[in-house]
Amino acid sequence: MDNEKGYSLPMIMILSASLCMIAIFTTERFIGEKPFYKAVEERLIADHLMRLALIDLDKGLATDQILVEESAVIRYPNGTVNYKVKTRSEDTITIDLSAVTKNNHHKEAVVYYHTGLNKMIEWVEK
């Protein structure tokens, strides 16, 4: 210990400076990616709302509770879904969906429903 003559201080300074730089870099990276994570979360919520509405519409169309040329709003805890049921041909029904989350993120899609098979056959996002 008597012969060190300041050898440990430069090593500790270099080590602490590198640890501080790593901490600053990871914090800056996290703050930069936070809006991206929020946008992805809103998109997933809108997609989930549309899938919930499709389940409800599928049940309604299978039991003839929902009629052609009908439009309505389905409300869920995380947002609302507007839908309009149209006819495309004799055995295919076109459904226009528009989902809006609580934070006003919009998503639209068109769904084709086959009445003979009683199931959704195609999903097209706008």
C-alpha positions as CSV (number, residue, x, y, z in Angstrom):
1,M,0.0,0.0,0.0
2,D,2.9,2.4,0.6
3,N,4.2,2.1,-3.0
4,E,1.0,2.7,-4.9
5,K,1.6,6.5,-5.5
6,G,-1.9,7.2,-6.9
7,Y,-2.3,4.1,-9.1
8,S,-5.9,3.2,-8.0
9,L,-7.5,6.7,-8.5
10,P,-7.1,6.8,-12.3
11,M,-8.6,3.3,-12.6
12,I,-11.6,4.1,-10.4
13,M,-12.2,7.3,-12.4
14,I,-12.1,5.4,-15.7
15,L,-14.4,2.7,-14.4
16,S,-16.9,5.2,-12.9
17,A,-16.9,7.3,-16.0
18,S,-17.6,4.3,-18.2
19,L,-20.5,3.1,-15.9
20,C,-22.0,6.6,-16.0
21,M,-21.8,6.7,-19.8
22,I,-23.5,3.3,-20.1
23,A,-26.3,4.5,-17.7
24,I,-26.8,7.7,-19.7
25,F,-26.9,5.8,-23.0
26,T,-29.5,3.2,-21.9
27,T,-31.7,5.9,-20.3
28,E,-31.5,8.0,-23.6
29,R,-32.4,4.9,-25.6
30,F,-35.4,4.0,-23.4
31,I,-36.7,7.6,-23.6
32,G,-36.4,7.5,-27.4
33,E,-38.3,4.3,-27.8
34,K,-41.1,5.1,-25.4
35,P,-43.4,6.8,-28.0
36,F,-42.9,3.8,-30.3
37,Y,-44.1,1.5,-27.5
38,K,-47.1,3.7,-26.9
39,A,-48.0,3.7,-30.6
40,V,-47.7,-0.1,-30.7
41,E,-49.9,-0.4,-27.6
42,E,-52.6,1.7,-29.1
43,R,-52.5,-0.3,-32.4
44,L,-52.9,-3.5,-30.4
45,I,-55.8,-2.2,-28.4
46,A,-57.6,-1.1,-31.7
47,D,-56.9,-4.5,-33.2
48,H,-58.3,-6.2,-30.1
49,L,-61.4,-4.0,-30.2
50,M,-62.0,-5.1,-33.8
51,R,-61.6,-8.7,-32.9
52,L,-64.1,-8.4,-30.1
53,A,-66.5,-6.7,-32.4
54,L,-66.1,-9.5,-35.0
55,I,-66.9,-12.1,-32.3
56,D,-70.1,-10.2,-31.4
57,L,-71.0,-9.7,-35.1
58,D,-70.4,-13.3,-35.9
59,K,-72.8,-14.4,-33.2
60,G,-75.4,-11.9,-34.3
61,L,-75.1,-12.9,-38.0
62,A,-75.3,-16.6,-37.3
63,T,-78.5,-16.1,-35.3
64,D,-80.0,-13.5,-37.7
65,Q,-80.1,-10.8,-35.0
66,I,-78.0,-8.4,-37.2
67,L,-79.7,-7.4,-40.5
68,V,-78.1,-6.3,-43.8
69,E,-77.8,-2.5,-44.2
70,E,-77.6,-2.1,-40.5
71,S,-75.1,0.2,-38.8
72,A,-74.4,0.6,-35.1
73,V,-71.8,1.3,-32.5
74,I,-70.5,-1.3,-30.1
75,R,-68.9,0.1,-26.9
76,Y,-66.1,-1.6,-25.0
77,P,-64.1,-0.5,-21.9
78,N,-61.1,0.4,-24.1
79,G,-63.0,2.2,-26.9
80,T,-65.8,1.9,-29.5
81,V,-66.3,0.1,-32.8
82,N,-68.6,1.4,-35.5
83,Y,-69.8,-1.1,-38.1
84,K,-72.0,-1.1,-41.2
85,V,-73.3,-4.3,-42.7
86,K,-73.6,-4.3,-46.5
87,T,-74.3,-7.0,-49.1
88,R,-71.7,-7.8,-51.7
89,S,-73.3,-10.8,-53.4
90,E,-76.0,-13.3,-52.5
91,D,-73.8,-15.4,-50.2
92,T,-71.3,-12.8,-49.1
93,I,-71.9,-9.9,-46.7
94,T,-69.4,-7.0,-46.4
95,I,-68.9,-5.4,-43.0
96,D,-67.1,-2.1,-42.6
97,L,-65.4,-1.7,-39.2
98,S,-63.9,1.4,-37.6
99,A,-62.3,1.2,-34.2
100,V,-61.5,4.2,-32.0
101,T,-59.5,3.7,-28.7
102,K,-59.9,6.0,-25.7
103,N,-56.8,7.9,-26.8
104,N,-58.3,8.5,-30.3
105,H,-56.3,6.0,-32.3
106,H,-58.3,5.0,-35.4
107,K,-58.2,1.7,-37.3
108,E,-60.4,0.6,-40.2
109,A,-61.0,-2.7,-41.9
110,V,-63.4,-4.5,-44.2
111,V,-64.5,-8.0,-43.4
112,Y,-66.2,-10.4,-45.7
113,Y,-68.7,-12.9,-44.2
114,H,-69.9,-16.0,-46.0
115,T,-73.6,-16.6,-45.1
116,G,-73.5,-20.3,-46.3
117,L,-70.6,-21.2,-44.1
118,N,-71.5,-18.8,-41.3
119,K,-68.0,-17.6,-40.9
120,M,-65.6,-14.7,-41.7
121,I,-63.7,-15.5,-44.9
122,E,-61.5,-12.4,-45.4
123,W,-60.2,-9.4,-43.5
124,V,-58.7,-6.4,-45.3
125,E,-57.3,-3.5,-43.4
126,K,-57.5,0.0,-44.8
